[in-house]
Amino acid sequence: MYRIGHGYDVHALAEGLRLVLGGVEIPHTKGCVAHSDGDVLIHAICDALLGAAALGDIGKHFPDTSDEFKGIDSRRLLVRVVELLTSEGYEVVNIDSTVAAQRPKLRPHIDLMRERIAEAAGLSVGQVSVKATTTEHLGFEGEERGISATAMVLLRKRL
């Protein structure tokens, strides 16, 4: 049995904060405003994985009101999500994701993002796709007020 999941996340940007995407710290003047490290890409992936298994969303499992998750490396959240899926009899087949940001240019960082995500999810790099796009200066991403990410995943239930 196969299950498909979709995830979406968005974070506002602010001056002087770290920008972490896909487990990679990216040099930039702005970073994501968040309770955790603000890794919008991994958050979207976690939501897609949880959704595919009908296990809720990232906020249910890692509430932003909990001190346990304050400043946490989002890769640790991804590890925990995959452990939960495994305990429910699922395995991840693949992850496909897209980050929307006007700046900085993300292409130089995508291969490392794929490696970091694959490592945290227990996958090969070939099972993880990360793409980046601008919004041609439209919307909050184009105006550099925020960053968004979407993810699609395929799970297989072990029989």
C-alpha positions as MATLAB code, in Angstrom:
seq = 'MYRIGHGYDVHALAEGLRLVLGGVEIPHTKGCVAHSDGDVLIHAICDALLGAAALGDIGKHFPDTSDEFKGIDSRRLLVRVVELLTSEGYEVVNIDSTVAAQRPKLRPHIDLMRERIAEAAGLSVGQVSVKATTTEHLGFEGEERGISATAMVLLRKRL';
ca = [
       0.000    0.000    0.000;
       1.302    3.417   -0.972;
       0.462    6.776    0.613;
       1.157   10.236   -0.813;
       1.661   13.268    1.418;
       1.898   16.992    0.802;
       3.483   19.549    3.113;
       3.715   23.328    3.086;
       5.443   25.709    5.452;
       6.283   29.391    5.531;
       8.376   31.584    7.811;
       8.847   35.318    7.944;
      12.354   36.669    7.420;
      14.099   39.121    9.737;
      17.498   40.791    9.793;
      20.260   39.241   11.870;
      18.841   35.706   12.181;
      20.406   32.488   10.863;
      19.015   31.116    7.603;
      18.848   27.319    7.735;
      17.344   25.388    4.833;
      17.515   21.634    4.403;
      19.881   21.377    7.349;
      22.370   23.801    5.788;
      23.204   27.214    7.221;
      23.213   29.627    4.290;
      24.986   32.990    4.439;
      22.411   35.761    4.182;
      21.486   39.018    5.895;
      18.100   37.597    6.961;
      16.925   34.410    8.609;
      13.651   32.727    9.469;
      11.640   33.860   12.485;
      10.741   30.654   14.324;
      10.634   28.740   17.601;
      13.024   26.106   16.222;
      15.886   26.777   13.800;
      13.212   27.840   11.277;
      14.128   25.294    8.605;
      11.052   25.813    6.438;
      12.132   23.071    4.022;
      12.458   20.331    6.626;
       9.226   21.490    8.270;
       7.363   21.047    4.964;
       8.923   17.593    4.549;
       7.900   16.583    8.082;
       4.330   17.716    7.417;
       4.229   15.767    4.147;
       5.486   12.610    5.859;
       3.084   12.904    8.771;
       0.199   13.714    6.456;
       0.856   10.723    4.215;
       0.473    8.441    7.234;
      -2.504   10.449    8.601;
      -0.552   11.174   11.795;
      -1.296   14.889   12.085;
       1.180   17.667   11.477;
       4.447   19.020   12.812;
       2.669   21.314   15.289;
       0.892   18.351   16.885;
       4.136   16.446   17.468;
       6.514   19.366   18.103;
       4.477   22.307   19.468;
       6.047   25.760   19.341;
       4.911   26.265   22.924;
       7.350   23.611   24.193;
      10.770   24.607   25.509;
      12.013   21.168   24.378;
      11.897   22.360   20.753;
      13.170   25.930   21.217;
      16.056   26.442   18.785;
      16.129   22.732   17.882;
      17.910   21.557   14.748;
      15.005   20.569   12.490;
      16.937   17.532   11.278;
      16.287   16.071   14.718;
      12.563   16.561   14.117;
      12.868   14.768   10.774;
      14.672   11.851   12.434;
      11.849   11.571   14.967;
       9.163   11.728   12.265;
      10.842    8.929   10.298;
      11.158    6.851   13.503;
       7.426    7.333   14.104;
       6.613    6.289   10.540;
       8.831    3.233   10.873;
       7.070    2.238   14.103;
       3.759    2.493   12.186;
       5.073    0.166    9.456;
       5.889    2.763    6.791;
       9.025    3.333    4.786;
       9.801    6.472    2.804;
      10.068    5.861   -0.939;
      11.016    9.395   -1.978;
      10.810   13.100   -1.152;
      10.320   15.881   -3.701;
      10.479   19.468   -2.455;
      10.667   23.080   -3.581;
      11.812   26.216   -1.753;
      10.503   29.611   -2.891;
      12.836   32.516   -2.065;
      13.886   35.568   -4.021;
      17.293   35.650   -2.367;
      19.780   34.209   -1.641;
      20.471   32.007   -4.638;
      20.058   28.449   -3.373;
      21.484   26.403   -6.266;
      25.014   26.297   -4.754;
      23.577   24.704   -1.583;
      21.087   22.192   -2.984;
      23.403   19.176   -3.191;
      24.377   19.562    0.466;
      20.703   20.048    1.429;
      19.846   16.778   -0.314;
      22.647   15.004    1.545;
      21.593   16.370    4.934;
      17.919   15.531    4.397;
      18.748   12.039    3.118;
      20.982   11.382    6.128;
      18.332   12.494    8.629;
      15.598   10.493    6.869;
      17.707    7.357    6.428;
      17.502    7.577    2.636;
      19.912    7.660   -0.278;
      20.520   11.037   -1.895;
      18.803    9.681   -5.015;
      15.537    9.473   -3.055;
      15.582   13.185   -2.172;
      14.864   16.028   -4.575;
      15.255   19.687   -3.624;
      14.441   22.443   -6.075;
      14.502   26.208   -5.674;
      12.560   28.965   -7.372;
      12.100   32.684   -7.115;
       8.677   34.244   -7.400;
       9.837   36.927   -9.835;
       9.571   39.572   -7.083;
       5.887   38.724   -6.489;
       4.308   37.984   -3.114;
       5.978   37.782    0.284;
       8.791   35.584   -1.052;
       9.499   37.961   -3.933;
       9.451   40.939   -1.590;
      11.911   39.050    0.660;
       9.553   39.160    3.646;
       9.452   35.365    3.920;
      10.377   31.976    2.537;
       8.048   29.080    1.751;
       8.555   25.418    0.950;
       6.411   22.598   -0.352;
       7.079   18.879   -0.251;
       5.525   15.757   -1.697;
       6.395   12.315   -0.372;
       5.585    8.729   -1.175;
       5.365    6.157    1.614;
       5.060    2.389    1.333;
       3.326    0.391    4.071;
       5.197   -2.801    4.905;
       2.823   -5.750    4.890;
];
